[in-house]
């Protein structure tokens, strides 16, 4: 997906701040049956000197949980507010 340079965010601290402020992620997994997308609230966990982790919860019996373990690939999309621009005098 193309991202305009004006909207690219590369500072890890700023990214972590947004992930904490807007924790609802779209989790997209690729399985042998195809693509599947689910909404899942995720908690960003950082430990001093340790790894950065995302923690979430899905009920064990749901398809979301069972397919995630056998996924060939997984992507997480966090939805942040986009900046708006207003022209002066309008």
N, CA, C and O atoms as a GROMACS GRO file, in nm:
protein
  360
    1UNK      N    1   0.084  -0.116   0.000
    1UNK     CA    2   0.000   0.000   0.000
    1UNK      C    3   0.089   0.124   0.000
    1UNK      O    4   0.182   0.134   0.080
    2UNK      N    5   0.060   0.216  -0.089
    2UNK     CA    6   0.140   0.339  -0.098
    2UNK      C    7   0.099   0.434   0.014
    2UNK      O    8  -0.019   0.451   0.043
    3UNK      N    9   0.198   0.495   0.074
    3UNK     CA   10   0.174   0.594   0.179
    3UNK      C   11   0.244   0.723   0.140
    3UNK      O   12   0.364   0.723   0.111
    4UNK      N   13   0.170   0.831   0.139
    4UNK     CA   14   0.228   0.961   0.105
    4UNK      C   15   0.335   0.998   0.207
    4UNK      O   16   0.314   0.979   0.327
    5UNK      N   17   0.450   1.049   0.164
    5UNK     CA   18   0.557   1.086   0.258
    5UNK      C   19   0.510   1.181   0.368
    5UNK      O   20   0.560   1.175   0.480
    6UNK      N   21   0.414   1.270   0.336
    6UNK     CA   22   0.363   1.363   0.436
    6UNK      C   23   0.299   1.291   0.554
    6UNK      O   24   0.302   1.342   0.666
    7UNK      N   25   0.242   1.172   0.532
    7UNK     CA   26   0.170   1.100   0.637
    7UNK      C   27   0.249   0.983   0.695
    7UNK      O   28   0.198   0.912   0.781
    8UNK      N   29   0.372   0.962   0.650
    8UNK     CA   30   0.451   0.851   0.702
    8UNK      C   31   0.501   0.884   0.842
    8UNK      O   32   0.546   0.995   0.869
    9UNK      N   33   0.494   0.786   0.928
    9UNK     CA   34   0.540   0.802   1.065
    9UNK      C   35   0.643   0.694   1.092
    9UNK      O   36   0.614   0.575   1.080
   10UNK      N   37   0.765   0.734   1.128
   10UNK     CA   38   0.872   0.638   1.148
   10UNK      C   39   0.931   0.641   1.288
   10UNK      O   40   1.012   0.555   1.322
   11UNK      N   41   0.891   0.738   1.370
   11UNK     CA   42   0.942   0.748   1.506
   11UNK      C   43   0.875   0.641   1.593
   11UNK      O   44   0.753   0.648   1.613
   12UNK      N   45   0.950   0.543   1.646
   12UNK     CA   46   0.889   0.435   1.725
   12UNK      C   47   0.809   0.486   1.846
   12UNK      O   48   0.705   0.428   1.878
   13UNK      N   49   0.855   0.591   1.912
   13UNK     CA   50   0.782   0.643   2.029
   13UNK      C   51   0.647   0.701   1.988
   13UNK      O   52   0.547   0.682   2.057
   14UNK      N   53   0.644   0.771   1.875
   14UNK     CA   54   0.518   0.827   1.826
   14UNK      C   55   0.423   0.715   1.782
   14UNK      O   56   0.302   0.722   1.807
   15UNK      N   57   0.476   0.612   1.718
   15UNK     CA   58   0.394   0.498   1.676
   15UNK      C   59   0.336   0.427   1.798
   15UNK      O   60   0.218   0.394   1.800
   16UNK      N   61   0.418   0.404   1.899
   16UNK     CA   62   0.372   0.339   2.022
   16UNK      C   63   0.264   0.422   2.090
   16UNK      O   64   0.167   0.367   2.143
   17UNK      N   65   0.280   0.554   2.091
   17UNK     CA   66   0.180   0.642   2.151
   17UNK      C   67   0.045   0.625   2.080
   17UNK      O   68  -0.058   0.614   2.146
   18UNK      N   69   0.046   0.623   1.947
   18UNK     CA   70  -0.078   0.607   1.872
   18UNK      C   71  -0.140   0.469   1.892
   18UNK      O   72  -0.262   0.456   1.900
   19UNK      N   73  -0.056   0.366   1.900
   19UNK     CA   74  -0.108   0.230   1.922
   19UNK      C   75  -0.175   0.219   2.059
   19UNK      O   76  -0.273   0.147   2.074
   20UNK      N   77  -0.123   0.291   2.158
   20UNK     CA   78  -0.186   0.290   2.290
   20UNK      C   79  -0.314   0.373   2.291
   20UNK      O   80  -0.412   0.336   2.356
   21UNK      N   81  -0.314   0.483   2.217
   21UNK     CA   82  -0.432   0.569   2.213
   21UNK      C   83  -0.546   0.508   2.131
   21UNK      O   84  -0.664   0.534   2.159
   22UNK      N   85  -0.512   0.429   2.029
   22UNK     CA   86  -0.612   0.368   1.939
   22UNK      C   87  -0.581   0.219   1.926
   22UNK      O   88  -0.526   0.176   1.824
   23UNK      N   89  -0.616   0.138   2.029
   23UNK     CA   90  -0.572  -0.002   2.033
   23UNK      C   91  -0.650  -0.100   1.946
   23UNK      O   92  -0.610  -0.216   1.935
   24UNK      N   93  -0.759  -0.058   1.883
   24UNK     CA   94  -0.837  -0.152   1.803
   24UNK      C   95  -0.767  -0.175   1.669
   24UNK      O   96  -0.748  -0.082   1.590
   25UNK      N   97  -0.729  -0.299   1.644
   25UNK     CA   98  -0.656  -0.334   1.522
   25UNK      C   99  -0.739  -0.429   1.435
   25UNK      O  100  -0.817  -0.510   1.484
   26UNK      N  101  -0.719  -0.416   1.306
   26UNK     CA  102  -0.773  -0.515   1.213
   26UNK      C  103  -0.662  -0.619   1.193
   26UNK      O  104  -0.553  -0.586   1.146
   27UNK      N  105  -0.692  -0.743   1.230
   27UNK     CA  106  -0.595  -0.851   1.218
   27UNK      C  107  -0.632  -0.930   1.092
   27UNK      O  108  -0.739  -0.989   1.083
   28UNK      N  109  -0.541  -0.930   0.996
   28UNK     CA  110  -0.564  -1.002   0.870
   28UNK      C  111  -0.468  -1.120   0.865
   28UNK      O  112  -0.347  -1.103   0.876
   29UNK      N  113  -0.524  -1.240   0.850
   29UNK     CA  114  -0.442  -1.360   0.842
   29UNK      C  115  -0.463  -1.427   0.707
   29UNK      O  116  -0.573  -1.424   0.650
   30UNK      N  117  -0.357  -1.488   0.657
   30UNK     CA  118  -0.364  -1.568   0.535
   30UNK      C  119  -0.358  -1.713   0.578
   30UNK      O  120  -0.261  -1.757   0.640
   31UNK      N  121  -0.462  -1.787   0.546
   31UNK     CA  122  -0.466  -1.930   0.578
   31UNK      C  123  -0.479  -2.007   0.446
   31UNK      O  124  -0.488  -1.947   0.339
   32UNK      N  125  -0.478  -2.136   0.454
   32UNK     CA  126  -0.495  -2.217   0.334
   32UNK      C  127  -0.634  -2.197   0.273
   32UNK      O  128  -0.655  -2.222   0.154
   33UNK      N  129  -0.729  -2.150   0.354
   33UNK     CA  130  -0.865  -2.124   0.304
   33UNK      C  131  -0.877  -1.984   0.243
   33UNK      O  132  -0.977  -1.956   0.177
   34UNK      N  133  -0.780  -1.897   0.263
   34UNK     CA  134  -0.784  -1.761   0.207
   34UNK      C  135  -0.761  -1.656   0.315
   34UNK      O  136  -0.709  -1.687   0.422
   35UNK      N  137  -0.798  -1.534   0.285
   35UNK     CA  138  -0.781  -1.423   0.379
   35UNK      C  139  -0.895  -1.418   0.479
   35UNK      O  140  -1.009  -1.452   0.446
   36UNK      N  141  -0.863  -1.377   0.599
   36UNK     CA  142  -0.966  -1.355   0.700
   36UNK      C  143  -0.926  -1.234   0.783
   36UNK      O  144  -0.810  -1.221   0.823
   37UNK      N  145  -1.022  -1.146   0.808
   37UNK     CA  146  -0.994  -1.024   0.885
   37UNK      C  147  -1.088  -1.017   1.004
   37UNK      O  148  -1.207  -1.048   0.994
   38UNK      N  149  -1.034  -0.976   1.117
   38UNK     CA  150  -1.111  -0.961   1.241
   38UNK      C  151  -1.062  -0.838   1.315
   38UNK      O  152  -0.945  -0.800   1.305
   39UNK      N  153  -1.152  -0.776   1.390
   39UNK     CA  154  -1.114  -0.666   1.478
   39UNK      C  155  -1.075  -0.722   1.613
   39UNK      O  156  -1.144  -0.809   1.667
   40UNK      N  157  -0.965  -0.672   1.666
   40UNK     CA  158  -0.917  -0.722   1.795
   40UNK      C  159  -0.848  -0.608   1.870
   40UNK      O  160  -0.756  -0.548   1.816
   41UNK      N  161  -0.891  -0.577   1.993
   41UNK     CA  162  -0.818  -0.477   2.070
   41UNK      C  163  -0.686  -0.537   2.117
   41UNK      O  164  -0.681  -0.649   2.168
   42UNK      N  165  -0.578  -0.461   2.098
   42UNK     CA  166  -0.446  -0.508   2.134
   42UNK      C  167  -0.380  -0.410   2.231
   42UNK      O  168  -0.397  -0.289   2.220
   43UNK      N  169  -0.306  -0.465   2.324
   43UNK     CA  170  -0.233  -0.384   2.422
   43UNK      C  171  -0.085  -0.391   2.389
   43UNK      O  172  -0.028  -0.500   2.374
   44UNK      N  173  -0.023  -0.275   2.378
   44UNK     CA  174   0.120  -0.269   2.353
   44UNK      C  175   0.192  -0.280   2.486
   44UNK      O  176   0.170  -0.200   2.577
   45UNK      N  177   0.279  -0.379   2.498
   45UNK     CA  178   0.352  -0.403   2.623
   45UNK      C  179   0.501  -0.384   2.598
   45UNK      O  180   0.561  -0.456   2.518
   46UNK      N  181   0.558  -0.288   2.666
   46UNK     CA  182   0.702  -0.265   2.654
   46UNK      C  183   0.764  -0.280   2.791
   46UNK      O  184   0.711  -0.231   2.891
   47UNK      N  185   0.874  -0.349   2.796
   47UNK     CA  186   0.946  -0.371   2.921
   47UNK      C  187   1.086  -0.314   2.907
   47UNK      O  188   1.149  -0.328   2.802
   48UNK      N  189   1.134  -0.250   3.011
   48UNK     CA  190   1.268  -0.192   3.010
   48UNK      C  191   1.371  -0.299   2.975
   48UNK      O  192   1.388  -0.396   3.050
   49UNK      N  193   1.439  -0.283   2.864
   49UNK     CA  194   1.541  -0.378   2.822
   49UNK      C  195   1.486  -0.507   2.763
   49UNK      O  196   1.564  -0.593   2.722
   50UNK      N  197   1.354  -0.521   2.757
   50UNK     CA  198   1.294  -0.643   2.705
   50UNK      C  199   1.228  -0.619   2.570
   50UNK      O  200   1.237  -0.510   2.514
   51UNK      N  201   1.162  -0.720   2.520
   51UNK     CA  202   1.099  -0.708   2.389
   51UNK      C  203   0.970  -0.625   2.396
   51UNK      O  204   0.909  -0.611   2.502
   52UNK      N  205   0.932  -0.571   2.283
   52UNK     CA  206   0.803  -0.504   2.270
   52UNK      C  207   0.704  -0.607   2.218
   52UNK      O  208   0.730  -0.676   2.120
   53UNK      N  209   0.589  -0.617   2.286
   53UNK     CA  210   0.491  -0.720   2.248
   53UNK      C  211   0.353  -0.659   2.235
   53UNK      O  212   0.320  -0.558   2.297
   54UNK      N  213   0.272  -0.724   2.152
   54UNK     CA  214   0.131  -0.690   2.143
   54UNK      C  215   0.054  -0.803   2.208
   54UNK      O  216   0.076  -0.920   2.179
   55UNK      N  217  -0.038  -0.766   2.296
   55UNK     CA  218  -0.115  -0.866   2.368
   55UNK      C  219  -0.263  -0.841   2.342
   55UNK      O  220  -0.310  -0.727   2.349
   56UNK      N  221  -0.336  -0.946   2.312
   56UNK     CA  222  -0.479  -0.935   2.287
   56UNK      C  223  -0.550  -1.058   2.339
   56UNK      O  224  -0.486  -1.152   2.386
   57UNK      N  225  -0.681  -1.058   2.329
   57UNK     CA  226  -0.758  -1.173   2.377
   57UNK      C  227  -0.871  -1.202   2.280
   57UNK      O  228  -0.947  -1.113   2.241
   58UNK      N  229  -0.881  -1.326   2.242
   58UNK     CA  230  -0.994  -1.376   2.163
   58UNK      C  231  -1.039  -1.505   2.229
   58UNK      O  232  -0.956  -1.583   2.277
   59UNK      N  233  -1.167  -1.528   2.231
   59UNK     CA  234  -1.220  -1.651   2.291
   59UNK      C  235  -1.162  -1.773   2.217
   59UNK      O  236  -1.156  -1.774   2.094
   60UNK      N  237  -1.122  -1.872   2.291
   60UNK     CA  238  -1.054  -1.989   2.235
   60UNK      C  239  -1.134  -2.059   2.125
   60UNK      O  240  -1.075  -2.109   2.029
   61UNK      N  241  -1.263  -2.064   2.138
   61UNK     CA  242  -1.344  -2.139   2.042
   61UNK      C  243  -1.376  -2.064   1.914
   61UNK      O  244  -1.437  -2.121   1.824
   62UNK      N  245  -1.336  -1.938   1.902
   62UNK     CA  246  -1.370  -1.862   1.782
   62UNK      C  247  -1.276  -1.897   1.667
   62UNK      O  248  -1.164  -1.943   1.687
   63UNK      N  249  -1.326  -1.873   1.545
   63UNK     CA  250  -1.244  -1.898   1.427
   63UNK      C  251  -1.122  -1.808   1.425
   63UNK      O  252  -1.015  -1.847   1.379
   64UNK      N  253  -1.139  -1.687   1.476
   64UNK     CA  254  -1.028  -1.591   1.480
   64UNK      C  255  -0.909  -1.651   1.553
   64UNK      O  256  -0.795  -1.641   1.507
   65UNK      N  257  -0.934  -1.713   1.665
   65UNK     CA  258  -0.827  -1.770   1.746
   65UNK      C  259  -0.769  -1.895   1.681
   65UNK      O  260  -0.647  -1.908   1.672
   66UNK      N  261  -0.853  -1.985   1.636
   66UNK     CA  262  -0.802  -2.110   1.580
   66UNK      C  263  -0.726  -2.089   1.449
   66UNK      O  264  -0.628  -2.158   1.423
   67UNK      N  265  -0.770  -1.995   1.367
   67UNK     CA  266  -0.702  -1.970   1.240
   67UNK      C  267  -0.571  -1.895   1.259
   67UNK      O  268  -0.479  -1.911   1.180
   68UNK      N  269  -0.562  -1.815   1.363
   68UNK     CA  270  -0.439  -1.738   1.386
   68UNK      C  271  -0.320  -1.831   1.410
   68UNK      O  272  -0.208  -1.800   1.370
   69UNK      N  273  -0.344  -1.943   1.476
   69UNK     CA  274  -0.234  -2.036   1.507
   69UNK      C  275  -0.181  -2.106   1.384
   69UNK      O  276  -0.065  -2.148   1.381
   70UNK      N  277  -0.263  -2.119   1.280
   70UNK     CA  278  -0.220  -2.189   1.159
   70UNK      C  279  -0.198  -2.093   1.042
   70UNK      O  280  -0.183  -2.136   0.928
   71UNK      N  281  -0.198  -1.964   1.070
   71UNK     CA  282  -0.185  -1.863   0.964
   71UNK      C  283  -0.048  -1.873   0.896
   71UNK      O  284   0.054  -1.897   0.961
   72UNK      N  285  -0.049  -1.853   0.765
   72UNK     CA  286   0.074  -1.849   0.690
   72UNK      C  287   0.140  -1.711   0.702
   72UNK      O  288   0.262  -1.700   0.703
   73UNK      N  289   0.057  -1.609   0.711
   73UNK     CA  290   0.103  -1.472   0.730
   73UNK      C  291  -0.001  -1.397   0.812
   73UNK      O  292  -0.118  -1.435   0.819
   74UNK      N  293   0.044  -1.289   0.874
   74UNK     CA  294  -0.047  -1.209   0.956
   74UNK      C  295  -0.006  -1.062   0.946
   74UNK      O  296   0.112  -1.029   0.954
   75UNK      N  297  -0.105  -0.975   0.928
   75UNK     CA  298  -0.082  -0.830   0.927
   75UNK      C  299  -0.174  -0.766   1.030
   75UNK      O  300  -0.285  -0.812   1.054
   76UNK      N  301  -0.125  -0.659   1.090
   76UNK     CA  302  -0.204  -0.581   1.186
   76UNK      C  303  -0.216  -0.439   1.133
   76UNK      O  304  -0.116  -0.376   1.099
   77UNK      N  305  -0.338  -0.389   1.126
   77UNK     CA  306  -0.363  -0.253   1.079
   77UNK      C  307  -0.431  -0.176   1.192
   77UNK      O  308  -0.540  -0.212   1.236
   78UNK      N  309  -0.366  -0.071   1.237
   78UNK     CA  310  -0.424   0.017   1.338
   78UNK      C  311  -0.480   0.139   1.266
   78UNK      O  312  -0.416   0.193   1.176
   79UNK      N  313  -0.598   0.181   1.304
   79UNK     CA  314  -0.663   0.295   1.240
   79UNK      C  315  -0.644   0.418   1.327
   79UNK      O  316  -0.698   0.426   1.437
   80UNK      N  317  -0.568   0.513   1.275
   80UNK     CA  318  -0.544   0.638   1.346
   80UNK      C  319  -0.621   0.749   1.277
   80UNK      O  320  -0.653   0.738   1.158
   81UNK      N  321  -0.653   0.855   1.349
   81UNK     CA  322  -0.717   0.968   1.282
   81UNK      C  323  -0.621   1.030   1.181
   81UNK      O  324  -0.500   1.037   1.205
   82UNK      N  325  -0.674   1.075   1.070
   82UNK     CA  326  -0.589   1.137   0.971
   82UNK      C  327  -0.596   1.288   0.986
   82UNK      O  328  -0.701   1.343   1.021
   83UNK      N  329  -0.486   1.355   0.960
   83UNK     CA  330  -0.489   1.500   0.972
   83UNK      C  331  -0.580   1.563   0.868
   83UNK      O  332  -0.592   1.511   0.756
   84UNK      N  333  -0.642   1.672   0.903
   84UNK     CA  334  -0.725   1.744   0.807
   84UNK      C  335  -0.665   1.882   0.788
   84UNK      O  336  -0.608   1.941   0.880
   85UNK      N  337  -0.680   1.933   0.668
   85UNK     CA  338  -0.626   2.064   0.636
   85UNK      C  339  -0.740   2.153   0.590
   85UNK      O  340  -0.826   2.110   0.513
   86UNK      N  341  -0.742   2.277   0.637
   86UNK     CA  342  -0.844   2.373   0.597
   86UNK      C  343  -0.775   2.495   0.538
   86UNK      O  344  -0.678   2.546   0.595
   87UNK      N  345  -0.824   2.539   0.426
   87UNK     CA  346  -0.766   2.658   0.365
   87UNK      C  347  -0.817   2.782   0.439
   87UNK      O  348  -0.934   2.789   0.477
   88UNK      N  349  -0.728   2.877   0.459
   88UNK     CA  350  -0.765   3.000   0.527
   88UNK      C  351  -0.872   3.074   0.449
   88UNK      O  352  -0.869   3.077   0.326
   89UNK      N  353  -0.965   3.134   0.520
   89UNK     CA  354  -1.069   3.214   0.458
   89UNK      C  355  -1.188   3.134   0.408
   89UNK      O  356  -1.274   3.191   0.341
   90UNK      N  357  -1.195   3.006   0.437
   90UNK     CA  358  -1.307   2.926   0.389
   90UNK      C  359  -1.403   2.900   0.501
   90UNK      O  360  -1.505   2.834   0.482
   0.00000   0.00000   0.00000
